[in-house]
Amino acid sequence: MSTISNRIKQLLENRGISAYRLCKDLDIDDSTYSRSIRTENTWKTAHLIKIADYFKVGLDWLLKGENFTKEVQKELKEINTKVKQVPILGIVDCGKPATSWREYTSRTVELTEAAHLNSPFILIAKGDSMRPYINPGDKLLCADMPDRVKNGTAVVVSFCSPPDTYEANAKLIKFERDGIINLYSINTAYAPTLHKDTDIQKIFKLIRIIRDVK
């Protein structure tokens, strides 16, 4: 049987919005939201009104699954056609490069607004050099889109490390002269590092940060 919590989860998934973003946008305490998702009868009416308005759905549908407008049904159907299975490849360090980041897992997640991305994948962040922009446990949606990588862009850089292994790092990037690439952190406790472009196997654009509500 569909519940209020399940309907809210459906809206979040279909529209590619995280629970963290929903709580932030609507000024809902994340612990209150998490409790309500788990325990159906703890939802506050004021919060449900906000959520219904946020997603432009009727309150009756959110409460009872009734009177869901044809316009919203059409929109969700269109969005569902854009859902793409994105693989979770492993863990990426936001401090020192992590080895074998391609070998952790074969899990996938469904994401909207990812169909246009070239070879998208997800890595799970580790380390604190990119706090508060990237926190440990955040899922980093990355893609092979070199034309969108500019100075100051957040990237995941893959290095070649013989014999036939890979290391990767999540950083901000700056292209220096003479083929030198500067990778630097938001946390100034971590010094920037300089690399020859010939030492870099691939530069991936960080498209989106997915953060779960604890």
mmCIF file of the C-alpha atoms, coordinates in Angstrom:
data_MODEL
# 
_entry.id   MODEL 
# 
loop_
_atom_site.group_PDB 
_atom_site.id 
_atom_site.type_symbol 
_atom_site.label_atom_id 
_atom_site.label_alt_id 
_atom_site.label_comp_id 
_atom_site.label_asym_id 
_atom_site.label_entity_id 
_atom_site.label_seq_id 
_atom_site.pdbx_PDB_ins_code 
_atom_site.Cartn_x 
_atom_site.Cartn_y 
_atom_site.Cartn_z 
_atom_site.occupancy 
_atom_site.B_iso_or_equiv 
_atom_site.pdbx_formal_charge 
_atom_site.auth_seq_id 
_atom_site.auth_comp_id 
_atom_site.auth_asym_id 
_atom_site.auth_atom_id 
_atom_site.pdbx_PDB_model_num 
ATOM 1   C CA . MET A 1 1   ? 0.000  0.000  0.000   1.00 0.00 ? 1   MET A CA 1 
ATOM 2   C CA . SER A 1 2   ? 1.365  3.399  -0.964  1.00 0.00 ? 2   SER A CA 1 
ATOM 3   C CA . THR A 1 3   ? 2.016  5.764  1.925   1.00 0.00 ? 3   THR A CA 1 
ATOM 4   C CA . ILE A 1 4   ? 2.773  9.458  2.262   1.00 0.00 ? 4   ILE A CA 1 
ATOM 5   C CA . SER A 1 5   ? 6.459  8.647  2.738   1.00 0.00 ? 5   SER A CA 1 
ATOM 6   C CA . ASN A 1 6   ? 6.512  6.423  -0.354  1.00 0.00 ? 6   ASN A CA 1 
ATOM 7   C CA . ARG A 1 7   ? 4.843  9.132  -2.433  1.00 0.00 ? 7   ARG A CA 1 
ATOM 8   C CA . ILE A 1 8   ? 7.401  11.700 -1.279  1.00 0.00 ? 8   ILE A CA 1 
ATOM 9   C CA . LYS A 1 9   ? 10.228 9.278  -2.119  1.00 0.00 ? 9   LYS A CA 1 
ATOM 10  C CA . GLN A 1 10  ? 8.654  8.756  -5.568  1.00 0.00 ? 10  GLN A CA 1 
ATOM 11  C CA . LEU A 1 11  ? 8.638  12.514 -6.195  1.00 0.00 ? 11  LEU A CA 1 
ATOM 12  C CA . LEU A 1 12  ? 12.258 12.849 -5.078  1.00 0.00 ? 12  LEU A CA 1 
ATOM 13  C CA . GLU A 1 13  ? 13.429 9.972  -7.269  1.00 0.00 ? 13  GLU A CA 1 
ATOM 14  C CA . ASN A 1 14  ? 11.437 10.998 -10.327 1.00 0.00 ? 14  ASN A CA 1 
ATOM 15  C CA . ARG A 1 15  ? 12.657 14.570 -10.202 1.00 0.00 ? 15  ARG A CA 1 
ATOM 16  C CA . GLY A 1 16  ? 16.254 13.818 -9.257  1.00 0.00 ? 16  GLY A CA 1 
ATOM 17  C CA . ILE A 1 17  ? 16.133 15.800 -6.012  1.00 0.00 ? 17  ILE A CA 1 
ATOM 18  C CA . SER A 1 18  ? 17.880 14.625 -2.848  1.00 0.00 ? 18  SER A CA 1 
ATOM 19  C CA . ALA A 1 19  ? 16.187 14.607 0.551   1.00 0.00 ? 19  ALA A CA 1 
ATOM 20  C CA . TYR A 1 20  ? 18.994 16.902 1.721   1.00 0.00 ? 20  TYR A CA 1 
ATOM 21  C CA . ARG A 1 21  ? 18.108 19.490 -0.916  1.00 0.00 ? 21  ARG A CA 1 
ATOM 22  C CA . LEU A 1 22  ? 14.383 19.208 -0.142  1.00 0.00 ? 22  LEU A CA 1 
ATOM 23  C CA . CYS A 1 23  ? 14.973 19.851 3.563   1.00 0.00 ? 23  CYS A CA 1 
ATOM 24  C CA . LYS A 1 24  ? 17.307 22.753 2.804   1.00 0.00 ? 24  LYS A CA 1 
ATOM 25  C CA . ASP A 1 25  ? 14.948 24.369 0.291   1.00 0.00 ? 25  ASP A CA 1 
ATOM 26  C CA . LEU A 1 26  ? 11.919 24.063 2.591   1.00 0.00 ? 26  LEU A CA 1 
ATOM 27  C CA . ASP A 1 27  ? 13.747 24.773 5.864   1.00 0.00 ? 27  ASP A CA 1 
ATOM 28  C CA . ILE A 1 28  ? 12.761 21.413 7.344   1.00 0.00 ? 28  ILE A CA 1 
ATOM 29  C CA . ASP A 1 29  ? 15.020 19.932 10.004  1.00 0.00 ? 29  ASP A CA 1 
ATOM 30  C CA . ASP A 1 30  ? 16.633 16.829 8.499   1.00 0.00 ? 30  ASP A CA 1 
ATOM 31  C CA . SER A 1 31  ? 16.178 14.767 11.675  1.00 0.00 ? 31  SER A CA 1 
ATOM 32  C CA . THR A 1 32  ? 12.455 15.628 11.691  1.00 0.00 ? 32  THR A CA 1 
ATOM 33  C CA . TYR A 1 33  ? 12.220 14.643 8.029   1.00 0.00 ? 33  TYR A CA 1 
ATOM 34  C CA . SER A 1 34  ? 14.044 11.342 8.613   1.00 0.00 ? 34  SER A CA 1 
ATOM 35  C CA . ARG A 1 35  ? 11.757 10.482 11.537  1.00 0.00 ? 35  ARG A CA 1 
ATOM 36  C CA . SER A 1 36  ? 8.642  11.263 9.511   1.00 0.00 ? 36  SER A CA 1 
ATOM 37  C CA . ILE A 1 37  ? 9.849  9.174  6.555   1.00 0.00 ? 37  ILE A CA 1 
ATOM 38  C CA . ARG A 1 38  ? 10.299 6.218  8.921   1.00 0.00 ? 38  ARG A CA 1 
ATOM 39  C CA . THR A 1 39  ? 7.155  6.782  11.010  1.00 0.00 ? 39  THR A CA 1 
ATOM 40  C CA . GLU A 1 40  ? 4.152  7.735  8.919   1.00 0.00 ? 40  GLU A CA 1 
ATOM 41  C CA . ASN A 1 41  ? 2.019  9.328  11.654  1.00 0.00 ? 41  ASN A CA 1 
ATOM 42  C CA . THR A 1 42  ? 4.670  11.898 12.629  1.00 0.00 ? 42  THR A CA 1 
ATOM 43  C CA . TRP A 1 43  ? 4.324  14.063 9.519   1.00 0.00 ? 43  TRP A CA 1 
ATOM 44  C CA . LYS A 1 44  ? 3.525  17.693 10.332  1.00 0.00 ? 44  LYS A CA 1 
ATOM 45  C CA . THR A 1 45  ? 0.713  19.198 8.302   1.00 0.00 ? 45  THR A CA 1 
ATOM 46  C CA . ALA A 1 46  ? 2.736  22.363 7.665   1.00 0.00 ? 46  ALA A CA 1 
ATOM 47  C CA . HIS A 1 47  ? 5.572  20.285 6.199   1.00 0.00 ? 47  HIS A CA 1 
ATOM 48  C CA . LEU A 1 48  ? 3.234  18.312 3.938   1.00 0.00 ? 48  LEU A CA 1 
ATOM 49  C CA . ILE A 1 49  ? 1.692  21.530 2.630   1.00 0.00 ? 49  ILE A CA 1 
ATOM 50  C CA . LYS A 1 50  ? 5.192  22.831 1.853   1.00 0.00 ? 50  LYS A CA 1 
ATOM 51  C CA . ILE A 1 51  ? 6.170  19.593 0.107   1.00 0.00 ? 51  ILE A CA 1 
ATOM 52  C CA . ALA A 1 52  ? 2.972  19.466 -1.967  1.00 0.00 ? 52  ALA A CA 1 
ATOM 53  C CA . ASP A 1 53  ? 3.506  23.072 -3.067  1.00 0.00 ? 53  ASP A CA 1 
ATOM 54  C CA . TYR A 1 54  ? 7.210  22.434 -3.764  1.00 0.00 ? 54  TYR A CA 1 
ATOM 55  C CA . PHE A 1 55  ? 6.429  19.597 -6.162  1.00 0.00 ? 55  PHE A CA 1 
ATOM 56  C CA . LYS A 1 56  ? 3.243  21.238 -7.513  1.00 0.00 ? 56  LYS A CA 1 
ATOM 57  C CA . VAL A 1 57  ? 1.078  18.252 -6.593  1.00 0.00 ? 57  VAL A CA 1 
ATOM 58  C CA . GLY A 1 58  ? -2.270 18.239 -4.848  1.00 0.00 ? 58  GLY A CA 1 
ATOM 59  C CA . LEU A 1 59  ? -2.306 17.803 -1.081  1.00 0.00 ? 59  LEU A CA 1 
ATOM 60  C CA . ASP A 1 60  ? -5.041 15.179 -1.502  1.00 0.00 ? 60  ASP A CA 1 
ATOM 61  C CA . TRP A 1 61  ? -2.700 13.080 -3.605  1.00 0.00 ? 61  TRP A CA 1 
ATOM 62  C CA . LEU A 1 62  ? 0.160  13.439 -1.134  1.00 0.00 ? 62  LEU A CA 1 
ATOM 63  C CA . LEU A 1 63  ? -2.127 12.430 1.767   1.00 0.00 ? 63  LEU A CA 1 
ATOM 64  C CA . LYS A 1 64  ? -4.271 9.774  0.103   1.00 0.00 ? 64  LYS A CA 1 
ATOM 65  C CA . GLY A 1 65  ? -2.936 9.139  -3.384  1.00 0.00 ? 65  GLY A CA 1 
ATOM 66  C CA . GLU A 1 66  ? -6.060 10.740 -4.846  1.00 0.00 ? 66  GLU A CA 1 
ATOM 67  C CA . ASN A 1 67  ? -6.734 13.536 -7.347  1.00 0.00 ? 67  ASN A CA 1 
ATOM 68  C CA . PHE A 1 68  ? -3.308 13.408 -8.949  1.00 0.00 ? 68  PHE A CA 1 
ATOM 69  C CA . THR A 1 69  ? -3.634 15.832 -11.850 1.00 0.00 ? 69  THR A CA 1 
ATOM 70  C CA . LYS A 1 70  ? -3.134 14.684 -15.434 1.00 0.00 ? 70  LYS A CA 1 
ATOM 71  C CA . GLU A 1 71  ? -0.476 17.365 -15.850 1.00 0.00 ? 71  GLU A CA 1 
ATOM 72  C CA . VAL A 1 72  ? 1.637  15.956 -13.031 1.00 0.00 ? 72  VAL A CA 1 
ATOM 73  C CA . GLN A 1 73  ? 1.091  12.382 -14.252 1.00 0.00 ? 73  GLN A CA 1 
ATOM 74  C CA . LYS A 1 74  ? 2.315  13.406 -17.711 1.00 0.00 ? 74  LYS A CA 1 
ATOM 75  C CA . GLU A 1 75  ? 5.346  15.186 -16.234 1.00 0.00 ? 75  GLU A CA 1 
ATOM 76  C CA . LEU A 1 76  ? 6.367  12.181 -14.133 1.00 0.00 ? 76  LEU A CA 1 
ATOM 77  C CA . LYS A 1 77  ? 5.941  9.887  -17.141 1.00 0.00 ? 77  LYS A CA 1 
ATOM 78  C CA . GLU A 1 78  ? 8.196  12.128 -19.220 1.00 0.00 ? 78  GLU A CA 1 
ATOM 79  C CA . ILE A 1 79  ? 10.775 12.297 -16.445 1.00 0.00 ? 79  ILE A CA 1 
ATOM 80  C CA . ASN A 1 80  ? 10.775 8.513  -16.061 1.00 0.00 ? 80  ASN A CA 1 
ATOM 81  C CA . THR A 1 81  ? 11.855 8.164  -19.695 1.00 0.00 ? 81  THR A CA 1 
ATOM 82  C CA . LYS A 1 82  ? 14.977 10.174 -18.815 1.00 0.00 ? 82  LYS A CA 1 
ATOM 83  C CA . VAL A 1 83  ? 16.037 7.926  -15.916 1.00 0.00 ? 83  VAL A CA 1 
ATOM 84  C CA . LYS A 1 84  ? 19.453 6.384  -16.455 1.00 0.00 ? 84  LYS A CA 1 
ATOM 85  C CA . GLN A 1 85  ? 21.215 3.592  -14.598 1.00 0.00 ? 85  GLN A CA 1 
ATOM 86  C CA . VAL A 1 86  ? 24.516 5.053  -13.344 1.00 0.00 ? 86  VAL A CA 1 
ATOM 87  C CA . PRO A 1 87  ? 27.191 2.712  -11.931 1.00 0.00 ? 87  PRO A CA 1 
ATOM 88  C CA . ILE A 1 88  ? 28.824 3.277  -8.556  1.00 0.00 ? 88  ILE A CA 1 
ATOM 89  C CA . LEU A 1 89  ? 32.463 2.473  -9.313  1.00 0.00 ? 89  LEU A CA 1 
ATOM 90  C CA . GLY A 1 90  ? 34.009 2.873  -5.895  1.00 0.00 ? 90  GLY A CA 1 
ATOM 91  C CA . ILE A 1 91  ? 35.652 5.339  -3.522  1.00 0.00 ? 91  ILE A CA 1 
ATOM 92  C CA . VAL A 1 92  ? 37.628 8.449  -4.414  1.00 0.00 ? 92  VAL A CA 1 
ATOM 93  C CA . ASP A 1 93  ? 39.877 10.201 -1.920  1.00 0.00 ? 93  ASP A CA 1 
ATOM 94  C CA . CYS A 1 94  ? 39.627 13.943 -1.385  1.00 0.00 ? 94  CYS A CA 1 
ATOM 95  C CA . GLY A 1 95  ? 43.127 13.938 0.072   1.00 0.00 ? 95  GLY A CA 1 
ATOM 96  C CA . LYS A 1 96  ? 45.794 11.619 -1.272  1.00 0.00 ? 96  LYS A CA 1 
ATOM 97  C CA . PRO A 1 97  ? 44.995 9.665  -4.451  1.00 0.00 ? 97  PRO A CA 1 
ATOM 98  C CA . ALA A 1 98  ? 43.203 6.372  -3.912  1.00 0.00 ? 98  ALA A CA 1 
ATOM 99  C CA . THR A 1 99  ? 44.247 3.295  -5.840  1.00 0.00 ? 99  THR A CA 1 
ATOM 100 C CA . SER A 1 100 ? 42.012 0.857  -7.719  1.00 0.00 ? 100 SER A CA 1 
ATOM 101 C CA . TRP A 1 101 ? 38.985 3.148  -7.593  1.00 0.00 ? 101 TRP A CA 1 
ATOM 102 C CA . ARG A 1 102 ? 37.380 1.289  -10.478 1.00 0.00 ? 102 ARG A CA 1 
ATOM 103 C CA . GLU A 1 103 ? 37.244 -2.048 -8.685  1.00 0.00 ? 103 GLU A CA 1 
ATOM 104 C CA . TYR A 1 104 ? 35.006 -1.587 -5.656  1.00 0.00 ? 104 TYR A CA 1 
ATOM 105 C CA . THR A 1 105 ? 31.482 -2.449 -6.713  1.00 0.00 ? 105 THR A CA 1 
ATOM 106 C CA . SER A 1 106 ? 29.088 -3.070 -9.589  1.00 0.00 ? 106 SER A CA 1 
ATOM 107 C CA . ARG A 1 107 ? 26.063 -1.378 -7.967  1.00 0.00 ? 107 ARG A CA 1 
ATOM 108 C CA . THR A 1 108 ? 24.010 1.129  -9.918  1.00 0.00 ? 108 THR A CA 1 
ATOM 109 C CA . VAL A 1 109 ? 21.563 3.900  -9.050  1.00 0.00 ? 109 VAL A CA 1 
ATOM 110 C CA . GLU A 1 110 ? 18.777 5.411  -11.123 1.00 0.00 ? 110 GLU A CA 1 
ATOM 111 C CA . LEU A 1 111 ? 19.195 9.118  -11.823 1.00 0.00 ? 111 LEU A CA 1 
ATOM 112 C CA . THR A 1 112 ? 17.169 11.612 -13.773 1.00 0.00 ? 112 THR A CA 1 
ATOM 113 C CA . GLU A 1 113 ? 18.811 14.360 -15.790 1.00 0.00 ? 113 GLU A CA 1 
ATOM 114 C CA . ALA A 1 114 ? 21.746 12.043 -16.529 1.00 0.00 ? 114 ALA A CA 1 
ATOM 115 C CA . ALA A 1 115 ? 20.752 10.787 -19.963 1.00 0.00 ? 115 ALA A CA 1 
ATOM 116 C CA . HIS A 1 116 ? 22.682 13.591 -21.683 1.00 0.00 ? 116 HIS A CA 1 
ATOM 117 C CA . LEU A 1 117 ? 25.931 12.880 -19.810 1.00 0.00 ? 117 LEU A CA 1 
ATOM 118 C CA . ASN A 1 118 ? 28.810 11.055 -21.495 1.00 0.00 ? 118 ASN A CA 1 
ATOM 119 C CA . SER A 1 119 ? 29.761 7.860  -19.626 1.00 0.00 ? 119 SER A CA 1 
ATOM 120 C CA . PRO A 1 120 ? 28.412 8.985  -16.216 1.00 0.00 ? 120 PRO A CA 1 
ATOM 121 C CA . PHE A 1 121 ? 29.481 7.182  -13.045 1.00 0.00 ? 121 PHE A CA 1 
ATOM 122 C CA . ILE A 1 122 ? 29.406 7.714  -9.286  1.00 0.00 ? 122 ILE A CA 1 
ATOM 123 C CA . LEU A 1 123 ? 32.244 7.673  -6.787  1.00 0.00 ? 123 LEU A CA 1 
ATOM 124 C CA . ILE A 1 124 ? 31.867 7.864  -3.003  1.00 0.00 ? 124 ILE A CA 1 
ATOM 125 C CA . ALA A 1 125 ? 33.948 10.609 -1.395  1.00 0.00 ? 125 ALA A CA 1 
ATOM 126 C CA . LYS A 1 126 ? 36.479 9.922  1.327   1.00 0.00 ? 126 LYS A CA 1 
ATOM 127 C CA . GLY A 1 127 ? 38.623 12.422 3.247   1.00 0.00 ? 127 GLY A CA 1 
ATOM 128 C CA . ASP A 1 128 ? 38.045 16.036 4.225   1.00 0.00 ? 128 ASP A CA 1 
ATOM 129 C CA . SER A 1 129 ? 40.222 18.171 1.954   1.00 0.00 ? 129 SER A CA 1 
ATOM 130 C CA . MET A 1 130 ? 37.158 19.394 0.034   1.00 0.00 ? 130 MET A CA 1 
ATOM 131 C CA . ARG A 1 131 ? 34.939 20.187 3.040   1.00 0.00 ? 131 ARG A CA 1 
ATOM 132 C CA . PRO A 1 132 ? 32.360 21.652 3.245   1.00 0.00 ? 132 PRO A CA 1 
ATOM 133 C CA . TYR A 1 133 ? 31.792 21.442 -0.519  1.00 0.00 ? 133 TYR A CA 1 
ATOM 134 C CA . ILE A 1 134 ? 32.357 17.688 -0.529  1.00 0.00 ? 134 ILE A CA 1 
ATOM 135 C CA . ASN A 1 135 ? 31.940 15.668 2.663   1.00 0.00 ? 135 ASN A CA 1 
ATOM 136 C CA . PRO A 1 136 ? 32.940 12.050 3.349   1.00 0.00 ? 136 PRO A CA 1 
ATOM 137 C CA . GLY A 1 137 ? 30.204 9.723  2.134   1.00 0.00 ? 137 GLY A CA 1 
ATOM 138 C CA . ASP A 1 138 ? 28.907 12.088 -0.533  1.00 0.00 ? 138 ASP A CA 1 
ATOM 139 C CA . LYS A 1 139 ? 28.172 10.461 -3.882  1.00 0.00 ? 139 LYS A CA 1 
ATOM 140 C CA . LEU A 1 140 ? 29.933 12.288 -6.722  1.00 0.00 ? 140 LEU A CA 1 
ATOM 141 C CA . LEU A 1 141 ? 28.248 12.091 -10.100 1.00 0.00 ? 141 LEU A CA 1 
ATOM 142 C CA . CYS A 1 142 ? 31.022 12.408 -12.689 1.00 0.00 ? 142 CYS A CA 1 
ATOM 143 C CA . ALA A 1 143 ? 31.122 12.320 -16.474 1.00 0.00 ? 143 ALA A CA 1 
ATOM 144 C CA . ASP A 1 144 ? 33.623 12.325 -19.321 1.00 0.00 ? 144 ASP A CA 1 
ATOM 145 C CA . MET A 1 145 ? 32.981 15.900 -20.516 1.00 0.00 ? 145 MET A CA 1 
ATOM 146 C CA . PRO A 1 146 ? 36.383 17.584 -21.071 1.00 0.00 ? 146 PRO A CA 1 
ATOM 147 C CA . ASP A 1 147 ? 34.870 20.586 -22.852 1.00 0.00 ? 147 ASP A CA 1 
ATOM 148 C CA . ARG A 1 148 ? 33.203 21.595 -19.580 1.00 0.00 ? 148 ARG A CA 1 
ATOM 149 C CA . VAL A 1 149 ? 36.383 21.454 -17.482 1.00 0.00 ? 149 VAL A CA 1 
ATOM 150 C CA . LYS A 1 150 ? 37.682 24.984 -16.859 1.00 0.00 ? 150 LYS A CA 1 
ATOM 151 C CA . ASN A 1 151 ? 39.874 26.655 -14.234 1.00 0.00 ? 151 ASN A CA 1 
ATOM 152 C CA . GLY A 1 152 ? 38.178 26.335 -10.853 1.00 0.00 ? 152 GLY A CA 1 
ATOM 153 C CA . THR A 1 153 ? 36.097 23.324 -11.916 1.00 0.00 ? 153 THR A CA 1 
ATOM 154 C CA . ALA A 1 154 ? 35.614 20.478 -9.443  1.00 0.00 ? 154 ALA A CA 1 
ATOM 155 C CA . VAL A 1 155 ? 36.994 17.322 -11.043 1.00 0.00 ? 155 VAL A CA 1 
ATOM 156 C CA . VAL A 1 156 ? 38.004 13.736 -10.443 1.00 0.00 ? 156 VAL A CA 1 
ATOM 157 C CA . VAL A 1 157 ? 41.433 13.133 -11.912 1.00 0.00 ? 157 VAL A CA 1 
ATOM 158 C CA . SER A 1 158 ? 42.650 9.653  -12.773 1.00 0.00 ? 158 SER A CA 1 
ATOM 159 C CA . PHE A 1 159 ? 46.416 9.079  -12.784 1.00 0.00 ? 159 PHE A CA 1 
ATOM 160 C CA . CYS A 1 160 ? 48.340 6.276  -14.446 1.00 0.00 ? 160 CYS A CA 1 
ATOM 161 C CA . SER A 1 161 ? 50.416 4.370  -11.927 1.00 0.00 ? 161 SER A CA 1 
ATOM 162 C CA . PRO A 1 162 ? 52.427 1.463  -13.324 1.00 0.00 ? 162 PRO A CA 1 
ATOM 163 C CA . PRO A 1 163 ? 51.992 -1.387 -13.608 1.00 0.00 ? 163 PRO A CA 1 
ATOM 164 C CA . ASP A 1 164 ? 48.482 -0.949 -15.035 1.00 0.00 ? 164 ASP A CA 1 
ATOM 165 C CA . THR A 1 165 ? 46.829 0.494  -11.911 1.00 0.00 ? 165 THR A CA 1 
ATOM 166 C CA . TYR A 1 166 ? 44.961 3.712  -11.413 1.00 0.00 ? 166 TYR A CA 1 
ATOM 167 C CA . GLU A 1 167 ? 44.793 6.387  -8.767  1.00 0.00 ? 167 GLU A CA 1 
ATOM 168 C CA . ALA A 1 168 ? 42.168 9.097  -8.517  1.00 0.00 ? 168 ALA A CA 1 
ATOM 169 C CA . ASN A 1 169 ? 41.653 12.328 -6.640  1.00 0.00 ? 169 ASN A CA 1 
ATOM 170 C CA . ALA A 1 170 ? 38.726 14.734 -6.254  1.00 0.00 ? 170 ALA A CA 1 
ATOM 171 C CA . LYS A 1 171 ? 39.981 18.326 -6.390  1.00 0.00 ? 171 LYS A CA 1 
ATOM 172 C CA . LEU A 1 172 ? 39.592 21.740 -7.974  1.00 0.00 ? 172 LEU A CA 1 
ATOM 173 C CA . ILE A 1 173 ? 41.670 22.243 -11.094 1.00 0.00 ? 173 ILE A CA 1 
ATOM 174 C CA . LYS A 1 174 ? 43.759 25.015 -12.601 1.00 0.00 ? 174 LYS A CA 1 
ATOM 175 C CA . PHE A 1 175 ? 45.616 24.751 -15.888 1.00 0.00 ? 175 PHE A CA 1 
ATOM 176 C CA . GLU A 1 176 ? 49.081 26.335 -15.593 1.00 0.00 ? 176 GLU A CA 1 
ATOM 177 C CA . ARG A 1 177 ? 51.573 27.052 -18.363 1.00 0.00 ? 177 ARG A CA 1 
ATOM 178 C CA . ASP A 1 178 ? 53.721 24.431 -20.104 1.00 0.00 ? 178 ASP A CA 1 
ATOM 179 C CA . GLY A 1 179 ? 51.258 21.581 -19.610 1.00 0.00 ? 179 GLY A CA 1 
ATOM 180 C CA . ILE A 1 180 ? 51.249 21.754 -15.806 1.00 0.00 ? 180 ILE A CA 1 
ATOM 181 C CA . ILE A 1 181 ? 48.019 21.002 -13.963 1.00 0.00 ? 181 ILE A CA 1 
ATOM 182 C CA . ASN A 1 182 ? 47.422 22.386 -10.477 1.00 0.00 ? 182 ASN A CA 1 
ATOM 183 C CA . LEU A 1 183 ? 45.092 20.376 -8.249  1.00 0.00 ? 183 LEU A CA 1 
ATOM 184 C CA . TYR A 1 184 ? 44.035 22.175 -5.096  1.00 0.00 ? 184 TYR A CA 1 
ATOM 185 C CA . SER A 1 185 ? 41.641 21.754 -2.169  1.00 0.00 ? 185 SER A CA 1 
ATOM 186 C CA . ILE A 1 186 ? 39.034 23.916 -0.491  1.00 0.00 ? 186 ILE A CA 1 
ATOM 187 C CA . ASN A 1 187 ? 40.531 22.954 2.879   1.00 0.00 ? 187 ASN A CA 1 
ATOM 188 C CA . THR A 1 188 ? 43.710 25.066 2.967   1.00 0.00 ? 188 THR A CA 1 
ATOM 189 C CA . ALA A 1 189 ? 45.357 22.579 5.317   1.00 0.00 ? 189 ALA A CA 1 
ATOM 190 C CA . TYR A 1 190 ? 46.023 20.547 2.187   1.00 0.00 ? 190 TYR A CA 1 
ATOM 191 C CA . ALA A 1 191 ? 48.732 21.965 -0.068  1.00 0.00 ? 191 ALA A CA 1 
ATOM 192 C CA . PRO A 1 192 ? 48.094 22.083 -3.836  1.00 0.00 ? 192 PRO A CA 1 
ATOM 193 C CA . THR A 1 193 ? 49.917 19.598 -6.051  1.00 0.00 ? 193 THR A CA 1 
ATOM 194 C CA . LEU A 1 194 ? 51.378 20.127 -9.517  1.00 0.00 ? 194 LEU A CA 1 
ATOM 195 C CA . HIS A 1 195 ? 51.320 17.446 -12.213 1.00 0.00 ? 195 HIS A CA 1 
ATOM 196 C CA . LYS A 1 196 ? 52.441 17.118 -15.803 1.00 0.00 ? 196 LYS A CA 1 
ATOM 197 C CA . ASP A 1 197 ? 49.524 16.580 -18.139 1.00 0.00 ? 197 ASP A CA 1 
ATOM 198 C CA . THR A 1 198 ? 51.305 13.466 -19.436 1.00 0.00 ? 198 THR A CA 1 
ATOM 199 C CA . ASP A 1 199 ? 50.996 11.906 -15.952 1.00 0.00 ? 199 ASP A CA 1 
ATOM 200 C CA . ILE A 1 200 ? 47.214 12.222 -15.991 1.00 0.00 ? 200 ILE A CA 1 
ATOM 201 C CA . GLN A 1 201 ? 45.145 9.461  -17.522 1.00 0.00 ? 201 GLN A CA 1 
ATOM 202 C CA . LYS A 1 202 ? 41.784 11.227 -17.512 1.00 0.00 ? 202 LYS A CA 1 
ATOM 203 C CA . ILE A 1 203 ? 40.015 14.296 -16.111 1.00 0.00 ? 203 ILE A CA 1 
ATOM 204 C CA . PHE A 1 204 ? 36.329 13.837 -15.304 1.00 0.00 ? 204 PHE A CA 1 
ATOM 205 C CA . LYS A 1 205 ? 33.893 16.680 -14.637 1.00 0.00 ? 205 LYS A CA 1 
ATOM 206 C CA . LEU A 1 206 ? 32.098 16.586 -11.279 1.00 0.00 ? 206 LEU A CA 1 
ATOM 207 C CA . ILE A 1 207 ? 28.484 17.117 -12.304 1.00 0.00 ? 207 ILE A CA 1 
ATOM 208 C CA . ARG A 1 208 ? 26.564 16.796 -9.078  1.00 0.00 ? 208 ARG A CA 1 
ATOM 209 C CA . ILE A 1 209 ? 27.021 16.006 -5.383  1.00 0.00 ? 209 ILE A CA 1 
ATOM 210 C CA . ILE A 1 210 ? 24.410 13.654 -3.914  1.00 0.00 ? 210 ILE A CA 1 
ATOM 211 C CA . ARG A 1 211 ? 24.213 13.881 -0.143  1.00 0.00 ? 211 ARG A CA 1 
ATOM 212 C CA . ASP A 1 212 ? 21.948 11.627 1.922   1.00 0.00 ? 212 ASP A CA 1 
ATOM 213 C CA . VAL A 1 213 ? 20.143 12.921 5.007   1.00 0.00 ? 213 VAL A CA 1 
ATOM 214 C CA . LYS A 1 214 ? 21.473 11.151 8.081   1.00 0.00 ? 214 LYS A CA 1 
# 
